Amino acid sequence: MEKTWGVEFRNVGSCYFPQSRVDCHYTINPQHTWASNDWIGLFKVGWSSIKDYHTFVWAVAPSSYKEGTSVNCCVNFQ
């Protein structure tokens, strides 16, 4: 049985320049249950542990979000 992921990332770059702004676009599917501790991280190349992130931002639910629906989101890394 194949696992259905709750988040789909879109337009992910293969590399980013240091000190540049990164916009992370993603879609939450209807099966995802939002939690107050959801976060999105940028990870080092070749990461092997959840602790290998470079930076992270909290993934806050949009004000228009209704549980059980799909929603497009974006977070910004400065």
URURCOR-V580258 format. One record per residue. N is the residue number from 0. RES is the residue in one small letter. SS is DSSP state (@ for helix, = for strand, . for the rest). Layout:
n=N res=RES ss=SS
n=N res=RES ss=SS
This chain:
n=0 res=m ss=.
n=1 res=e ss=.
n=2 res=k ss=.
n=3 res=t ss=.
n=4 res=w ss=.
n=5 res=g ss=.
n=6 res=v ss==
n=7 res=e ss==
n=8 res=f ss==
n=9 res=r ss==
n=10 res=n ss=.
n=11 res=v ss=.
n=12 res=g ss=.
n=13 res=s ss=.
n=14 res=c ss=.
n=15 res=y ss=.
n=16 res=f ss=.
n=17 res=p ss=.
n=18 res=q ss=.
n=19 res=s ss=.
n=20 res=r ss=.
n=21 res=v ss==
n=22 res=d ss==
n=23 res=c ss==
n=24 res=h ss==
n=25 res=y ss==
n=26 res=t ss==
n=27 res=i ss==
n=28 res=n ss=.
n=29 res=p ss=.
n=30 res=q ss=.
n=31 res=h ss=.
n=32 res=t ss=.
n=33 res=w ss=.
n=34 res=a ss=.
n=35 res=s ss=.
n=36 res=n ss=.
n=37 res=d ss=.
n=38 res=w ss==
n=39 res=i ss==
n=40 res=g ss==
n=41 res=l ss==
n=42 res=f ss==
n=43 res=k ss=.
n=44 res=v ss=.
n=45 res=g ss=.
n=46 res=w ss=.
n=47 res=s ss=.
n=48 res=s ss=.
n=49 res=i ss=@
n=50 res=k ss=@
n=51 res=d ss=@
n=52 res=y ss==
n=53 res=h ss==
n=54 res=t ss==
n=55 res=f ss==
n=56 res=v ss==
n=57 res=w ss==
n=58 res=a ss=.
n=59 res=v ss=.
n=60 res=a ss=.
n=61 res=p ss=.
n=62 res=s ss=.
n=63 res=s ss=.
n=64 res=y ss=.
n=65 res=k ss=.
n=66 res=e ss=.
n=67 res=g ss=.
n=68 res=t ss=.
n=69 res=s ss=.
n=70 res=v ss==
n=71 res=n ss==
n=72 res=c ss==
n=73 res=c ss==
n=74 res=v ss==
n=75 res=n ss==
n=76 res=f ss==
n=77 res=q ss=.
